[in-house]
Each structure stands twice: as structure tokens, then as C-alpha cells.
Amino acid sequence: MSAFEILLSLIAAALAAAISAVLIQATRPLLLRVALAKPNARSSHRVPTPQGAGIAVTAATLLAGGIVIALTGSPDLTIPFTVFASCLFIAVVGFVDDIRSLPVVPRLLLQAAAVAAVVFSAPDDLRLVPACPIWLERGLLLIAGLWFVNLVNFMDGLDLMTAAEAVPITVAVALLGSFGHVGAAPALIAAALCGALLGFAPFNRPVAKIFLGDVGSLPIGLLLGWCLLELALHQQFAAALLLPLYYLTDATVTLFRRMARREPFWAAHRSHFYQRATDNGFTVWRVVGEVFALNLVLALLAFASVGLNSLSADIALLLAGGLAVGWQLRRFSRRL
């Protein structure tokens, strides 16, 4: 383990937290005027609340990560330009959608462009399945990446929910980076994103004073997806699946259920398991607390898969993670 890399991650996280908190304080009065989310039948909030804190979270992540990387002066520690640019691009798309809702098809095409830039920027010699044609592998990754970006957006429907999901993932990626199981740049950006979300958390705790908005959830999804892709490209497939398994399962099962019922699955709704939990008597604090605890368990399983480094262990750990997530979803589905 590199003590220097841990120190860099801690500096990036602390700097991002400070920048995020300061920017949220500075931009909230403006967002109250231009990006106010009004409650409706599908909302989890009851009073008009500004959205757009994702501007601060995204800016803090990229600024803190960029500053720390620049100060190290190491040629091996760089953020790929396509990742940086794609993150800014998808944040702009999200902000426009926050202010004036974009039609579904143009919105998806713009998101796909950002995801494609990240996916196709990966070196050709880094492959998930070498036997698979590269065009097919990258095409499937594009579809998976687009879904991941959107499911992070869909799941950002409750105070502190994104922090409860993303903080354990980013801490895990940063720690795995210190052990060399993921690149130094993704590990550092994960640490910066963790810090930025911690700076945002006091403003988003129930009852939230501000929301991330699409300007935050979309780039967060893109950055998390990139970090997990880098983990998978380092042959840690089980860990890359275990870390976001709750979000993946809740969003995907909900999508298929809505499609089976012939509902407009692209429209806003309150069908996710975490949303149904609040309807079933769970408090917001209890929901996000249980999701956070579940994600800590999933992170421990991910570390175990990396440490054991065997196919049989990966299968057993994925099964254990799936059972834990299934139990949580079933719990959310029942009335207290």
C-alpha cells in the first residue's frame, strides 16, 4: 500500500469537500430563482426546493482532483481529457434539463455521446473479454454505461440517497487504488467525488435545503461508471458488480416491472423500492441508513473478492451480495 497515494486521496477529499460546501452556499440563492423543484405526485419532498447543487459537486470533484494531480507533477497521474470533458458536457445537458425539460430522445443521444467518449477512450489493449470482438465489447459497454448514468439519476429521489450510495463506492475505489487494483487517477477522482458529496451532505440531509438535480446525478453516474469500468478492466469483475449492486438491482428490477405493465417507463414515477419504503412507513433517515449499511456490506464483499482472487470465491460473494440486496428490497416492499 502506498502511504503517499492515501495522503493524496485524503487531500483531494478534504479540498473537494470545502470547495463543494462553499460553492453550494454561494449558488443556492441563484438556484432558488432559476431551478426550483416544485412538489408533485411523484416527488418525495413537500415544499419547493432548489436543485442544481450538482454544479458544486461536479466542479469540486474536477477542481480538487485536477489541483492535486497538477501539484504531484507525475506524468503517470493524469485524468483523461475525454473523461474530464465528457463530465462537463453531461453536466451541462443535465442543467439544461433541470431548467427546461428536454425531450427523451435528444436527451438520451446527448448522454450517449458523453458515455461513448469515455468508453471508447479506453486503450485497446485493456479488455474485459479478449475473445470478444472489440467493437461488440465497446458497444455493450456503451449501452451499460448509458443505463448506469440514468439509473443513478433515477435513484436520486430521496434526501441523502446518492451520498448513501456513492460514498461507500468511492471510498472502496480509492482504497483499492492504494493497493494497485485500479489506476491512480480513478482512485484519486473517487476520493475527490467522495469529498464533494460529503460537502454536499449537510445541505441535503432531511429535510433537504437543496437537491443535486440532473446537473449532479448525471456526471456522478458517469464518474462512478468510469471508476467501476477501470476496476473491471483490472480484472476485478466481481468487485465492480458488487459495489453498485443495490442501485443496479433496484433500478433494473423496477424498469422491467414497469415495462411488463406497459407503463411509460421513461416518465417520472414512485415505483422504486426505496420510494415504496417511504410509502410503507419507513422514515427517510431509516431508508438511507439501511441503504448505506447495505453498501458497506457490499464494499466488504468487494474487498473479499479482490483479496481471495478466485472464480469460486467471486461466484459465492456475488451470490451473497445478491441475497443481501434481495432481502433489502423485500424489506422495503413490506409495510412496517
C-alpha positions as CSV (number, residue, x, y, z in Angstrom):
1,M,0.0,0.0,0.0
2,S,1.3,3.5,-0.9
3,A,1.1,5.9,2.0
4,F,1.7,8.7,-0.5
5,E,-1.3,7.7,-2.5
6,I,-3.5,7.6,0.6
7,L,-2.3,11.1,1.6
8,L,-3.1,12.4,-1.9
9,S,-6.6,10.9,-1.7
10,L,-7.2,12.5,1.7
11,I,-6.1,15.9,0.4
12,A,-8.3,15.6,-2.6
13,A,-11.3,14.6,-0.5
14,A,-10.8,17.4,2.0
15,L,-10.3,20.0,-0.7
16,A,-13.3,18.8,-2.6
17,A,-15.5,18.9,0.5
18,A,-14.5,22.5,1.2
19,I,-15.0,23.7,-2.4
20,S,-18.3,21.9,-2.6
21,A,-19.7,23.4,0.6
22,V,-18.6,26.9,-0.3
23,L,-20.0,26.7,-3.9
24,I,-23.3,25.4,-2.7
25,Q,-23.6,28.3,-0.2
26,A,-22.7,30.8,-3.0
27,T,-25.0,29.4,-5.7
28,R,-28.1,28.5,-3.7
29,P,-29.7,32.0,-3.8
30,L,-29.5,31.9,-7.6
31,L,-30.8,28.4,-7.9
32,L,-33.8,29.4,-5.8
33,R,-34.8,31.7,-8.6
34,V,-33.9,29.6,-11.7
35,A,-34.0,25.9,-10.7
36,L,-36.8,25.4,-8.2
37,A,-38.2,21.9,-8.0
38,K,-41.9,22.1,-7.1
39,P,-43.5,19.1,-5.4
40,N,-45.8,16.8,-7.4
41,A,-47.5,13.4,-7.0
42,R,-44.2,11.6,-7.8
43,S,-42.0,13.7,-5.5
44,S,-40.6,12.8,-2.1
45,H,-40.4,16.4,-1.0
46,R,-43.4,18.6,0.1
47,V,-42.0,22.2,-0.3
48,P,-40.4,23.9,-3.3
49,T,-36.7,23.2,-3.1
50,P,-33.9,24.4,-5.3
51,Q,-32.0,21.9,-7.4
52,G,-28.6,22.3,-9.0
53,A,-26.1,21.6,-6.2
54,G,-24.6,19.1,-8.6
55,I,-22.8,22.2,-10.2
56,A,-20.8,22.5,-6.9
57,V,-20.3,18.8,-6.5
58,T,-19.0,18.3,-10.1
59,A,-16.9,21.4,-10.1
60,A,-15.4,20.5,-6.7
61,T,-14.6,16.9,-7.8
62,L,-12.8,18.0,-11.0
63,L,-11.1,21.0,-9.4
64,A,-9.8,19.2,-6.4
65,G,-8.7,16.2,-8.4
66,G,-7.1,18.4,-11.0
67,I,-5.3,20.5,-8.5
68,V,-3.9,17.6,-6.6
69,I,-2.8,15.8,-9.8
70,A,-1.1,19.0,-11.0
71,L,0.7,19.5,-7.8
72,T,2.2,16.0,-7.9
73,G,3.7,16.7,-11.3
74,S,3.7,13.0,-12.1
75,P,3.2,12.1,-15.8
76,D,1.6,8.8,-14.8
77,L,-1.1,10.6,-12.8
78,T,-3.5,12.3,-15.2
79,I,-7.2,12.5,-15.8
80,P,-8.0,11.5,-19.4
81,F,-9.2,14.6,-21.2
82,T,-12.2,12.8,-22.6
83,V,-13.4,11.9,-19.1
84,F,-13.0,15.5,-17.9
85,A,-14.7,16.9,-21.0
86,S,-17.5,14.3,-21.0
87,C,-18.2,15.0,-17.3
88,L,-18.6,18.7,-18.0
89,F,-20.7,18.1,-21.2
90,I,-23.1,15.8,-19.5
91,A,-23.4,18.2,-16.5
92,V,-24.4,20.9,-19.0
93,V,-27.0,18.6,-20.5
94,G,-28.3,17.9,-17.0
95,F,-28.5,21.6,-16.1
96,V,-30.5,22.4,-19.2
97,D,-32.9,19.5,-18.4
98,D,-33.2,20.8,-14.8
99,I,-34.3,24.3,-16.1
100,R,-36.3,23.2,-19.1
101,S,-37.1,19.6,-19.6
102,L,-35.5,18.1,-22.7
103,P,-37.3,15.5,-25.0
104,V,-36.4,11.9,-24.2
105,V,-34.6,11.1,-27.5
106,P,-32.3,14.1,-27.7
107,R,-31.5,13.8,-24.0
108,L,-30.5,10.1,-24.4
109,L,-28.5,10.9,-27.6
110,L,-26.5,13.6,-25.8
111,Q,-25.9,11.4,-22.8
112,A,-24.8,8.5,-25.1
113,A,-22.3,10.8,-26.7
114,A,-20.7,11.6,-23.3
115,V,-20.7,7.9,-22.4
116,A,-19.3,6.8,-25.7
117,A,-16.4,9.3,-25.4
118,V,-15.4,7.7,-22.1
119,V,-15.9,4.1,-23.2
120,F,-14.0,4.4,-26.5
121,S,-11.2,6.3,-24.9
122,A,-10.1,3.2,-23.0
123,P,-6.8,1.7,-24.5
124,D,-7.4,-1.1,-27.0
125,D,-5.1,-3.4,-25.0
126,L,-7.4,-3.2,-21.9
127,R,-10.2,-5.6,-22.5
128,L,-12.9,-7.2,-20.4
129,V,-13.2,-10.3,-22.6
130,P,-10.3,-10.6,-25.0
131,A,-12.1,-13.3,-27.1
132,C,-15.0,-10.9,-27.8
133,P,-14.6,-8.6,-30.8
134,I,-13.7,-5.2,-29.5
135,W,-16.5,-3.4,-31.4
136,L,-19.0,-5.6,-29.7
137,E,-17.5,-5.2,-26.3
138,R,-17.4,-1.4,-26.5
139,G,-20.9,-1.3,-27.9
140,L,-22.2,-3.3,-24.9
141,L,-20.2,-1.1,-22.6
142,L,-21.8,1.9,-24.2
143,I,-25.3,0.5,-23.5
144,A,-24.4,-0.4,-20.0
145,G,-22.8,2.9,-19.3
146,L,-25.8,4.8,-20.6
147,W,-28.1,2.7,-18.4
148,F,-25.8,3.3,-15.4
149,V,-25.8,7.1,-15.8
150,N,-29.6,7.1,-16.0
151,L,-30.2,4.7,-13.1
152,V,-28.0,6.9,-10.8
153,N,-30.3,9.8,-11.9
154,F,-33.5,7.7,-11.3
155,M,-32.3,6.6,-7.9
156,D,-31.6,10.2,-6.8
157,G,-35.1,10.7,-5.5
158,L,-34.6,10.9,-1.7
159,D,-32.6,13.1,0.6
160,L,-29.1,11.8,1.1
161,M,-29.7,8.8,-1.2
162,T,-26.9,9.5,-3.6
163,A,-24.5,10.1,-0.8
164,A,-25.5,6.9,0.9
165,E,-24.8,5.0,-2.4
166,A,-21.8,6.8,-3.8
167,V,-19.7,7.4,-0.6
168,P,-19.1,3.7,0.1
169,I,-18.3,3.1,-3.6
170,T,-15.8,6.0,-3.9
171,V,-14.1,5.1,-0.6
172,A,-13.8,1.5,-1.8
173,V,-12.3,2.5,-5.2
174,A,-9.9,4.9,-3.5
175,L,-8.7,2.2,-1.1
176,L,-8.4,-0.4,-3.9
177,G,-6.3,2.2,-5.8
178,S,-3.9,2.3,-2.9
179,F,-3.4,-1.4,-3.3
180,G,-2.9,-1.1,-7.1
181,H,-6.2,-2.8,-8.1
182,V,-7.3,0.3,-10.0
183,G,-5.4,3.2,-11.6
184,A,-4.1,6.1,-9.6
185,A,-6.3,8.6,-11.5
186,P,-9.6,6.9,-11.0
187,A,-8.8,6.3,-7.3
188,L,-8.0,10.0,-6.8
189,I,-11.1,11.2,-8.6
190,A,-13.1,8.7,-6.5
191,A,-11.7,10.3,-3.4
192,A,-12.4,13.8,-4.7
193,L,-16.0,12.8,-5.5
194,C,-16.4,11.3,-2.0
195,G,-15.3,14.6,-0.5
196,A,-17.5,16.7,-2.7
197,L,-20.5,14.6,-1.7
198,L,-19.6,14.9,2.0
199,G,-19.5,18.7,1.5
200,F,-23.0,18.5,-0.1
201,A,-24.5,16.1,2.5
202,P,-25.2,18.7,5.2
203,F,-27.4,20.7,2.7
204,N,-29.2,17.6,1.6
205,R,-29.9,15.9,4.9
206,P,-33.6,15.5,5.7
207,V,-35.3,17.9,5.2
208,A,-33.1,18.9,2.2
209,K,-32.3,22.6,1.6
210,I,-31.1,21.8,-1.9
211,F,-31.0,18.8,-4.4
212,L,-28.3,17.6,-6.8
213,G,-30.5,17.9,-9.9
214,D,-29.6,16.2,-13.2
215,V,-26.6,18.5,-13.3
216,G,-25.2,16.4,-10.5
217,S,-26.7,12.9,-10.8
218,L,-25.6,12.5,-14.4
219,P,-21.9,13.4,-14.1
220,I,-21.8,11.5,-10.8
221,G,-23.1,8.5,-12.7
222,L,-20.5,9.0,-15.4
223,L,-17.6,9.3,-13.0
224,L,-18.7,6.3,-10.9
225,G,-19.2,4.3,-14.1
226,W,-15.7,5.2,-15.3
227,C,-14.2,4.2,-11.9
228,L,-16.0,0.9,-12.0
229,L,-15.0,0.3,-15.6
230,E,-11.4,0.9,-14.7
231,L,-11.8,-1.6,-11.8
232,A,-13.3,-4.2,-14.2
233,L,-10.5,-3.6,-16.8
234,H,-8.1,-4.5,-14.0
235,Q,-9.9,-7.9,-14.0
236,Q,-11.8,-7.2,-10.8
237,F,-15.2,-8.0,-12.3
238,A,-16.9,-9.2,-9.1
239,A,-15.9,-6.1,-7.2
240,A,-17.1,-3.8,-10.0
241,L,-20.5,-5.5,-9.8
242,L,-20.8,-5.8,-6.1
243,L,-20.1,-2.1,-5.3
244,P,-23.1,-0.7,-7.1
245,L,-25.3,-3.8,-6.8
246,Y,-28.1,-2.2,-4.8
247,Y,-28.6,0.6,-7.3
248,L,-28.3,-1.8,-10.2
249,T,-30.9,-4.2,-8.8
250,D,-33.4,-1.6,-7.6
251,A,-33.4,0.4,-10.8
252,T,-33.3,-2.6,-13.2
253,V,-36.0,-4.6,-11.5
254,T,-38.2,-1.5,-11.4
255,L,-37.6,-0.9,-15.1
256,F,-38.6,-4.4,-16.1
257,R,-41.6,-4.4,-13.9
258,R,-42.8,-1.1,-15.4
259,M,-42.2,-2.4,-18.9
260,A,-44.1,-5.6,-18.1
261,R,-47.0,-3.5,-17.0
262,R,-46.8,-1.4,-20.2
263,E,-46.2,1.8,-18.2
264,P,-44.3,4.7,-19.7
265,F,-41.0,3.6,-18.1
266,W,-39.2,6.8,-19.2
267,A,-41.6,9.0,-17.2
268,A,-41.1,10.1,-13.6
269,H,-42.7,7.7,-11.1
270,R,-42.6,6.5,-7.5
271,S,-42.1,2.7,-8.1
272,H,-38.5,2.2,-6.9
273,F,-38.2,0.1,-3.8
274,Y,-36.7,2.9,-1.8
275,Q,-39.7,5.1,-2.7
276,R,-42.1,2.4,-1.8
277,A,-40.3,2.1,1.5
278,T,-41.3,5.6,2.5
279,D,-44.9,4.9,1.5
280,N,-44.7,1.8,3.7
281,G,-43.8,3.7,6.8
282,F,-40.0,3.9,6.6
283,T,-38.6,7.3,7.5
284,V,-36.2,8.9,5.1
285,W,-33.4,8.6,7.6
286,R,-34.2,4.9,8.0
287,V,-34.2,4.2,4.3
288,V,-30.9,6.0,3.6
289,G,-29.4,4.5,6.7
290,E,-30.2,0.9,5.7
291,V,-29.0,1.6,2.1
292,F,-25.7,3.0,3.5
293,A,-25.3,-0.1,5.8
294,L,-26.1,-2.4,2.9
295,N,-23.5,-0.7,0.7
296,L,-20.9,-1.1,3.5
297,V,-21.6,-4.8,3.4
298,L,-21.3,-4.9,-0.4
299,A,-18.0,-3.0,-0.2
300,L,-16.6,-5.6,2.3
301,L,-17.7,-8.4,-0.1
302,A,-15.9,-6.5,-2.9
303,F,-12.7,-6.3,-0.9
304,A,-13.1,-10.0,-0.1
305,S,-13.4,-10.8,-3.9
306,V,-10.2,-8.9,-4.6
307,G,-8.3,-10.5,-1.7
308,L,-9.4,-14.1,-2.4
309,N,-8.9,-13.7,-6.2
310,S,-10.6,-16.8,-7.3
311,L,-13.6,-17.6,-9.6
312,S,-15.4,-19.8,-7.0
313,A,-15.0,-17.1,-4.3
314,D,-16.3,-14.4,-6.8
315,I,-19.4,-16.5,-7.5
316,A,-20.0,-17.1,-3.8
317,L,-19.6,-13.5,-2.9
318,L,-21.8,-12.3,-5.8
319,L,-24.5,-14.7,-4.6
320,A,-24.1,-13.4,-1.0
321,G,-24.4,-9.8,-2.3
322,G,-27.4,-10.7,-4.4
323,L,-29.1,-12.3,-1.4
324,A,-28.4,-9.2,0.8
325,V,-29.8,-6.9,-1.8
326,G,-32.8,-9.1,-2.4
327,W,-33.5,-9.2,1.3
328,Q,-33.3,-5.4,1.5
329,L,-35.7,-4.9,-1.5
330,R,-38.1,-7.3,0.1
331,R,-37.9,-5.4,3.4
332,F,-38.6,-2.1,1.6
333,S,-41.7,-3.7,-0.1
334,R,-43.4,-4.6,3.2
335,R,-45.3,-2.2,5.4
336,L,-43.8,-1.6,8.9
